[in-house]
């Protein structure tokens, strides 16, 4: 998946698959009120579209203890499977890649930063606030 890249040179089916993946949000990011797609989070390790409509995707969780990876896989299968021209979707879970924020797309990093800034502004607690009273 090309999260930040130029789609030039991609086949129409590849573009449609990438667009479908971009509609799958990470359940934990939804739970905290800052929805981010699995693509923007950098969870897609590999995306391959085979000539006969088979799509192979490798996804990694943000943590080895992620209990919602099954939900992410199901979302990818459903959204990508609904793309015209896709005949089958195979999703593999990568358990070896350790996720870090550096894997996020530039767009995802920006969205996360804006969300964090807004949360800090809305909070009555400031970072290192306790030092003001020492």
Helices and strands as residue ranges (DSSP letters): H 12-21, H 27-31, E 44-49, E 54-60, H 69-81, E 88-94, G 101-103, H 106-122, G 129-133
